[in-house]
Amino acid sequence: MSTLDHKIDFAVVLSVRNANPNGDPLNGNRPRQNYDGYGEISDVCLKRKIRNRLQDNGEPILVQSDERRGDAYRSIKDRVDGNAELQEFAKGKKQNNDLYAQVACQSWIDVRSFGQVFAFSGTDVSIGIRGPVSIHTAVSLAPIDISSMQITKSVNAVTPAKDPNKKSSDTMGMKHRVDFGVYVFYGSINTQLAEKTGFTHEDAEKIREALTSLFANDSSSARPDGSMEVHRVYWWEHKNKLGQYSSAKVHRSLQIHLKEEVSEAKSAEDYVYTIQPLDGLEVQEYEGL
């Protein structure tokens, strides 16, 4: 496998219908919004979904969700401690930050893609690895409408201690959802950082495949199956390491606007998607799963 030797830019168009794509814990878990009312999905949330898809495809992942973990380790530190080759360079006479980082990148695709900070008690290692794959926050194309409903739990979570035959009080709660919204996020893959982590052409293809199926096997009560969908993935592969154009110019070449006869979008097809051509740089378009 050869290290990636040319810059890559990408863009992803996705839609949300009657779902909470990314709740804000500081705002009652309401869907994230900026001050102008546009919906947001954090880059951390998007990277979590990419990791999940890579893990579903059999790739080794360091930062696993506990409910989706594919091994016996309950934490990142446990997973790191369980890597014998990595521990060889963690402390003692063989302690070596460079070799430690190299082994970590070889061991886990998310480390060589997104980077990772390694700083645990009991070791002499304290290093940060910068990954080549960077992802922006997803932002909706128009301000979103959020609906809220009150929910009630009418079952006993535990048996009442004083009177086992007595029903406990109902528990009240709130659920929030985005009625409909089309979101876009952008990203890039940097070759200089790819050389440092050993990120390869094959890794880039795995990332692209994960983007097209971002919400497969991702259902929950907040995101029922079919409520979130990837529509398009735009993929620009430059001809050199630095890139023929800046990422900002490449991302701006994707222009999205409402169709003339549409006043308010009700589906992703209510928008027109056009690519402004950049001399010498071609774009590949992929449909979502």
Phi, psi and omega in degrees: 000130182261144179295143180302128185241014176213146182291148178229136170241153178210161176217146182229130176252126181223161179233155178231130178224117178053051180210163175253099187290332183195095183288147179261109183295341179272000181224046177065023181064023172292151176306142184293139176221148171271181186291345178266002177091002179280141179287152180225148169232122187292154177297328178297318178297316181295319178295325177299317181291323177296316177302316181298319180292319177297320179295319177299331181272010174090011180277144177287127183237132177279309184270088181257146170289142184299322182284349181244007187297142182253016178217188184271000185274135183260358181208166178298317181298318178298321181292322177293315180296334180279356178267101186298320180295323180291319182293338179299331182252016185272330183199171180082200184293331182270004182303124184207113183296321182294314179291326177299312180297320181297315180293320179299318180293322178292330187279325188226128182292329180288334177289314180284349177266307187254348184085176181189148174261128177246108179207094184236149176292148179091359177231161177267004183270134172211092186226155173239129179254125177268127181266156183282340184268115177245142184227135177277164169293136175283137181230140180287155181284341179217160175304144184259152172258131181248126176256143180233143176225146177272136181239157183228133173256117187248034178234158177281118174289323175223157179287127178303132185291320185285322182219097183301338182270357183269139177277134179285164182294148176296146177255129182261150178203179180230144172237141182235149179211154171273125181297308175196142176195145173253126183246154175226136170226156185238161178200170180213158174235118187267127185286326180299317178285330177298323178296325182286325183263349182082023179292129190249172173302318181296322177297319179298320178294324178293322176296315180299316179296323178295324180294323182288340182237038191302326186252012174290137179060036184234018185286152176203178178296332178276339183224077179300156177306131178091353182277343177231136187213135171273127182261315183215144170236122177257134191225112179253122176250114181286170183261001179212176185292316183287329184102139181288334179221160176292155178300323180299317180291321179295313181297324179291340181292342173274115181241130184232129177212159179294147172297149186302324184275359183254128178265330180215129184290131174244350177206166179295336180282355176282355179254154173254129183248120180229148177248120174284120186297140174245125186304123176084359181237116181262153178244140173253136181245131180237141175278152176289164182299000000 
